[in-house]
Amino acid sequence: MKYSELVRLYGQLDSTTKRLEKTYYLSEFLKKTAADDIEPVILLVQGRVFPSYDERELGVANQLVVKAINVASGIASAAIEKEWAKSGDLGKVTESLIKGKKQSTLAAAELTVKKVFDNLRKLTELTGQGSVDRKLQLIAELLSSAKGAEARYIARTILGQLRVGTGAGILRDAIAWAYFPKAVEDVFVKCHSCHKTVPPADSCAECGKELGKEAKAAAAEIEAARGEYNKILDKIQTAYDLTNDFGVVARKAKTEGAAGLEKVEIRIGTPIKVMLALKAETVQEALDTVGRPAQCEYKYDGFRLECHRRGNGVWLYTRRLENVTSQFPDVVEYLREYVKGDNYIIDSEAVGYDPKTQKYVPFQNISQRIKRKYDIDKTAEELPVEVNVFDILSYDGKNLTGEPFRKRRELIEKLVKDAKRKIVVSKAIVTGSEAEIERFFKKAKADGTEGLMLKKLDAPYKPGARVGYMLKFKKVMENLDLAIVAAEWGEGKRAKWLSSYYMACNDNGKLLEIGKVSTGLKEKREEGLSFDEVTELLRPLITEEQGRLVKVKPKIVLEVAYEEIQKSPTYESGYALRFPRVIRSRTEEKGIHDINTLEDVEKLYRQQKKVKG
Ligand code: AMP
């Protein structure tokens, strides 16, 4: 493929900010791209020559481009710099200066995508003595052959400044539009001016004319017809999440269709996006999402580490898919020594500990290890980490992401030989009991971790997704048992109930208000402690009424959860609760003298400050 064709696409992409138009131009281009050119094209439209997880860099400074223009055009560097200072855009300067010396290059060969791609890749391979000169030659060779806008885009790509706005969403959709015309048929409309089938928008992506009324009406129906289309998008997304390379995905889609996308395999040594967690406020909420029983694991305060092994090779990636293998020789050794097998990808959290006390330390204390480029062994000794393995994605060439979590966990337990403060299987229990989880939570906190992760036992591993297969639960605070001292009648459909309650703690026999709570109670008795029930309990205790507010004799004790205790002048205790929620009634077990004291509140306030650092 000629490079000029790609440059024409760059021009189209640059000419619009509209997502649908960009996607359309790219998809039309992909349709006519030969299989062998797909990967270079997909990388080049992203302004790169390697996928984003690959760390190889072109390593070309502005000055080298100036020098290359000088070599290719014969114009003095000082004059080029002057032009550049004037326009501020080295890409445009390259184009106009290279254009100026046209005559001398009439004989030069026409640039192909392959030639540009190969020369740019070669730039990354050159290091050491003489490498700057070699780089200069490679760039100058491209510029000498460049025509028109080609020079501008070559310069921008080299400088890492090619921004034609093709993000992941556009790439994914363009692959679908290019290679799955049947699925797309239902979501496109026909333009009445040029008769092309185009994406539904205000104007036609092909001829620019306004799309007729009928087309717009069709657009409204499109939402309903998205079933097949969405399935294809999902397949493309999944294939991308496994490979992190749209080039590989597009090529598969073109050559093998949907079946090919399904066959996209995990490649050891190529990072996979990790599965992400949702947050739960309460144990109950977490269990409602992941189901009972659930796996509850310690939530370690470290950093995600995806560990790959093939033969003797080991690769370590962070959550952002940065390769950190050389920063963690200790982890490489643990994997070789304590994990059975030599063909796998495991998911883990590396957590730092104090070498003297052997206690876990917060992430901030060890974060510097991730970027460290020198004194690596010394740093590893001073800031050691323990790898806590919690999942496995591939073993012996088999993709395990579709297997239920329970099975994957069983396998990890077989493969990892626990070596404390080196590499261990994450601490876990399987239970559906909230009380047991609360106890485990306390243990997790006492062992210096952040809280718990609750996981769905029969869930697959969804790379890159935050789908509710694992929930983090970091409740920092203990619940408080507080007495209701006043309440308010509700509004609207809650008008028949006392639906917000002023809660108080005990200060040597005096009850001091600490906040108002109105969530956590149910509207129907069958669902748990209800507004109706609490209203009936309070009714005989009313001592005074002022508008919607009633004062009550303190007798009803509620357990209240919250996110944080704050200092506040609003309430007489001097504190307020952020996001308070009623957990249950404790009236049966606790009298007014057993509720939490102001001293307890002060202590929790201080503790929470310590935890937050
Ligand atoms: P957060 O970063 O607060 O969204 O919490 C999710 C992160 O907790 C994950 O990305 C992991 O890095 C980390 N984590 C710690 N312990 C575990 C565990 N047992 N299972 C899964 N993730 C964990």
Boltz pocket constraint, residues with backbone or C-beta under 6 A from the ligand:
constraints:
  - pocket:
      binder: B
      contacts: [[A, 275], [A, 276], [A, 277], [A, 297], [A, 298], [A, 299], [A, 300], [A, 301], [A, 302], [A, 303], [A, 304], [A, 319], [A, 348], [A, 349], [A, 390], [A, 426], [A, 453], [A, 470], [A, 472]]
      max_distance: 6.0
